[in-house]
Amino acid sequence: MQYVATIAPVHEDGTECTHTGRDKQDTGCAGRRGYRASCTGGGCTWSKTGARASALAEDRSHHLNAHLTASTAR
């Protein structure tokens, strides 16, 4: 089973922020208010939000390691 965990910037309302540079001004983007890490694959619905992507990177790593540990224990 393949699991993919990503970290994406989010707006204050939780929607993903995909705007960059001048694009932000043109679309009226209110700016990024944090980041969301989430995992997909095999029915996994894990997600976590935080103010810094670097802090979420460690949580994401621990989460993916839990999938590896579970698959090798079978």
mmCIF file of the C-alpha atoms, coordinates in Angstrom:
data_MODEL
# 
_entry.id   MODEL 
# 
loop_
_atom_site.group_PDB 
_atom_site.id 
_atom_site.type_symbol 
_atom_site.label_atom_id 
_atom_site.label_alt_id 
_atom_site.label_comp_id 
_atom_site.label_asym_id 
_atom_site.label_entity_id 
_atom_site.label_seq_id 
_atom_site.pdbx_PDB_ins_code 
_atom_site.Cartn_x 
_atom_site.Cartn_y 
_atom_site.Cartn_z 
_atom_site.occupancy 
_atom_site.B_iso_or_equiv 
_atom_site.pdbx_formal_charge 
_atom_site.auth_seq_id 
_atom_site.auth_comp_id 
_atom_site.auth_asym_id 
_atom_site.auth_atom_id 
_atom_site.pdbx_PDB_model_num 
ATOM 1  C CA . MET A 1 1  ? 0.000   0.000  0.000  1.00 0.00 ? 1  MET A CA 1 
ATOM 2  C CA . GLN A 1 2  ? 1.337   3.434  -0.877 1.00 0.00 ? 2  GLN A CA 1 
ATOM 3  C CA . TYR A 1 3  ? 0.737   6.326  1.507  1.00 0.00 ? 3  TYR A CA 1 
ATOM 4  C CA . VAL A 1 4  ? 1.435   9.937  0.594  1.00 0.00 ? 4  VAL A CA 1 
ATOM 5  C CA . ALA A 1 5  ? 1.664   12.639 3.252  1.00 0.00 ? 5  ALA A CA 1 
ATOM 6  C CA . THR A 1 6  ? 1.816   16.236 2.094  1.00 0.00 ? 6  THR A CA 1 
ATOM 7  C CA . ILE A 1 7  ? 2.123   19.647 3.747  1.00 0.00 ? 7  ILE A CA 1 
ATOM 8  C CA . ALA A 1 8  ? 0.227   22.540 2.189  1.00 0.00 ? 8  ALA A CA 1 
ATOM 9  C CA . PRO A 1 9  ? -0.303  26.192 3.163  1.00 0.00 ? 9  PRO A CA 1 
ATOM 10 C CA . VAL A 1 10 ? -3.862  27.070 4.188  1.00 0.00 ? 10 VAL A CA 1 
ATOM 11 C CA . HIS A 1 11 ? -5.986  30.191 4.568  1.00 0.00 ? 11 HIS A CA 1 
ATOM 12 C CA . GLU A 1 12 ? -7.644  31.104 7.854  1.00 0.00 ? 12 GLU A CA 1 
ATOM 13 C CA . ASP A 1 13 ? -10.814 29.230 6.789  1.00 0.00 ? 13 ASP A CA 1 
ATOM 14 C CA . GLY A 1 14 ? -8.811  26.034 6.191  1.00 0.00 ? 14 GLY A CA 1 
ATOM 15 C CA . THR A 1 15 ? -8.862  26.109 2.383  1.00 0.00 ? 15 THR A CA 1 
ATOM 16 C CA . GLU A 1 16 ? -5.581  25.416 0.627  1.00 0.00 ? 16 GLU A CA 1 
ATOM 17 C CA . CYS A 1 17 ? -3.604  28.493 -0.466 1.00 0.00 ? 17 CYS A CA 1 
ATOM 18 C CA . THR A 1 18 ? -2.133  27.979 -3.909 1.00 0.00 ? 18 THR A CA 1 
ATOM 19 C CA . HIS A 1 19 ? -1.464  31.637 -4.664 1.00 0.00 ? 19 HIS A CA 1 
ATOM 20 C CA . THR A 1 20 ? 2.047   33.004 -5.083 1.00 0.00 ? 20 THR A CA 1 
ATOM 21 C CA . GLY A 1 21 ? 3.591   36.443 -5.505 1.00 0.00 ? 21 GLY A CA 1 
ATOM 22 C CA . ARG A 1 22 ? 1.594   38.790 -7.706 1.00 0.00 ? 22 ARG A CA 1 
ATOM 23 C CA . ASP A 1 23 ? -1.110  36.143 -8.078 1.00 0.00 ? 23 ASP A CA 1 
ATOM 24 C CA . LYS A 1 24 ? -2.078  36.803 -4.420 1.00 0.00 ? 24 LYS A CA 1 
ATOM 25 C CA . GLN A 1 25 ? -2.791  40.446 -5.150 1.00 0.00 ? 25 GLN A CA 1 
ATOM 26 C CA . ASP A 1 26 ? -4.755  39.694 -8.315 1.00 0.00 ? 26 ASP A CA 1 
ATOM 27 C CA . THR A 1 27 ? -7.037  37.138 -6.630 1.00 0.00 ? 27 THR A CA 1 
ATOM 28 C CA . GLY A 1 28 ? -7.571  38.987 -3.368 1.00 0.00 ? 28 GLY A CA 1 
ATOM 29 C CA . CYS A 1 29 ? -5.920  36.219 -1.351 1.00 0.00 ? 29 CYS A CA 1 
ATOM 30 C CA . ALA A 1 30 ? -5.963  37.094 2.352  1.00 0.00 ? 30 ALA A CA 1 
ATOM 31 C CA . GLY A 1 31 ? -2.728  35.207 2.836  1.00 0.00 ? 31 GLY A CA 1 
ATOM 32 C CA . ARG A 1 32 ? -1.589  32.050 4.505  1.00 0.00 ? 32 ARG A CA 1 
ATOM 33 C CA . ARG A 1 33 ? -2.526  31.463 8.120  1.00 0.00 ? 33 ARG A CA 1 
ATOM 34 C CA . GLY A 1 34 ? -0.866  28.111 8.699  1.00 0.00 ? 34 GLY A CA 1 
ATOM 35 C CA . TYR A 1 35 ? -0.176  24.710 7.212  1.00 0.00 ? 35 TYR A CA 1 
ATOM 36 C CA . ARG A 1 36 ? -1.965  21.368 7.029  1.00 0.00 ? 36 ARG A CA 1 
ATOM 37 C CA . ALA A 1 37 ? -0.280  17.991 6.834  1.00 0.00 ? 37 ALA A CA 1 
ATOM 38 C CA . SER A 1 38 ? -2.446  15.163 5.535  1.00 0.00 ? 38 SER A CA 1 
ATOM 39 C CA . CYS A 1 39 ? -2.064  11.533 4.527  1.00 0.00 ? 39 CYS A CA 1 
ATOM 40 C CA . THR A 1 40 ? -3.810  9.672  1.737  1.00 0.00 ? 40 THR A CA 1 
ATOM 41 C CA . GLY A 1 41 ? -3.823  6.050  0.721  1.00 0.00 ? 41 GLY A CA 1 
ATOM 42 C CA . GLY A 1 42 ? -5.389  2.925  2.099  1.00 0.00 ? 42 GLY A CA 1 
ATOM 43 C CA . GLY A 1 43 ? -8.328  4.800  3.587  1.00 0.00 ? 43 GLY A CA 1 
ATOM 44 C CA . CYS A 1 44 ? -6.099  6.883  5.886  1.00 0.00 ? 44 CYS A CA 1 
ATOM 45 C CA . THR A 1 45 ? -7.687  10.197 6.878  1.00 0.00 ? 45 THR A CA 1 
ATOM 46 C CA . TRP A 1 46 ? -4.932  11.600 9.132  1.00 0.00 ? 46 TRP A CA 1 
ATOM 47 C CA . SER A 1 47 ? -4.426  15.343 9.081  1.00 0.00 ? 47 SER A CA 1 
ATOM 48 C CA . LYS A 1 48 ? -2.990  17.963 11.387 1.00 0.00 ? 48 LYS A CA 1 
ATOM 49 C CA . THR A 1 49 ? -2.720  21.749 11.197 1.00 0.00 ? 49 THR A CA 1 
ATOM 50 C CA . GLY A 1 50 ? -0.080  24.052 12.611 1.00 0.00 ? 50 GLY A CA 1 
ATOM 51 C CA . ALA A 1 51 ? 1.557   27.434 12.300 1.00 0.00 ? 51 ALA A CA 1 
ATOM 52 C CA . ARG A 1 52 ? 4.896   26.165 10.960 1.00 0.00 ? 52 ARG A CA 1 
ATOM 53 C CA . ALA A 1 53 ? 5.540   23.675 8.168  1.00 0.00 ? 53 ALA A CA 1 
ATOM 54 C CA . SER A 1 54 ? 8.784   22.588 9.817  1.00 0.00 ? 54 SER A CA 1 
ATOM 55 C CA . ALA A 1 55 ? 6.941   21.419 12.944 1.00 0.00 ? 55 ALA A CA 1 
ATOM 56 C CA . LEU A 1 56 ? 4.417   19.495 10.846 1.00 0.00 ? 56 LEU A CA 1 
ATOM 57 C CA . ALA A 1 57 ? 7.227   17.798 8.923  1.00 0.00 ? 57 ALA A CA 1 
ATOM 58 C CA . GLU A 1 58 ? 8.233   15.884 12.043 1.00 0.00 ? 58 GLU A CA 1 
ATOM 59 C CA . ASP A 1 59 ? 4.620   14.858 12.756 1.00 0.00 ? 59 ASP A CA 1 
ATOM 60 C CA . ARG A 1 60 ? 4.265   13.733 9.141  1.00 0.00 ? 60 ARG A CA 1 
ATOM 61 C CA . SER A 1 61 ? 7.419   11.648 9.426  1.00 0.00 ? 61 SER A CA 1 
ATOM 62 C CA . HIS A 1 62 ? 6.182   9.949  12.614 1.00 0.00 ? 62 HIS A CA 1 
ATOM 63 C CA . HIS A 1 63 ? 2.832   9.250  10.963 1.00 0.00 ? 63 HIS A CA 1 
ATOM 64 C CA . LEU A 1 64 ? 4.402   7.660  7.883  1.00 0.00 ? 64 LEU A CA 1 
ATOM 65 C CA . ASN A 1 65 ? 6.701   5.586  10.099 1.00 0.00 ? 65 ASN A CA 1 
ATOM 66 C CA . ALA A 1 66 ? 3.625   4.253  11.899 1.00 0.00 ? 66 ALA A CA 1 
ATOM 67 C CA . HIS A 1 67 ? 2.321   2.973  8.532  1.00 0.00 ? 67 HIS A CA 1 
ATOM 68 C CA . LEU A 1 68 ? 5.665   1.264  7.883  1.00 0.00 ? 68 LEU A CA 1 
ATOM 69 C CA . THR A 1 69 ? 5.714   -0.317 11.328 1.00 0.00 ? 69 THR A CA 1 
ATOM 70 C CA . ALA A 1 70 ? 2.155   -1.569 10.926 1.00 0.00 ? 70 ALA A CA 1 
ATOM 71 C CA . SER A 1 71 ? 2.835   -3.073 7.481  1.00 0.00 ? 71 SER A CA 1 
ATOM 72 C CA . THR A 1 72 ? 5.996   -4.887 8.603  1.00 0.00 ? 72 THR A CA 1 
ATOM 73 C CA . ALA A 1 73 ? 4.251   -6.318 11.685 1.00 0.00 ? 73 ALA A CA 1 
ATOM 74 C CA . ARG A 1 74 ? 1.816   -8.269 9.514  1.00 0.00 ? 74 ARG A CA 1 
# 
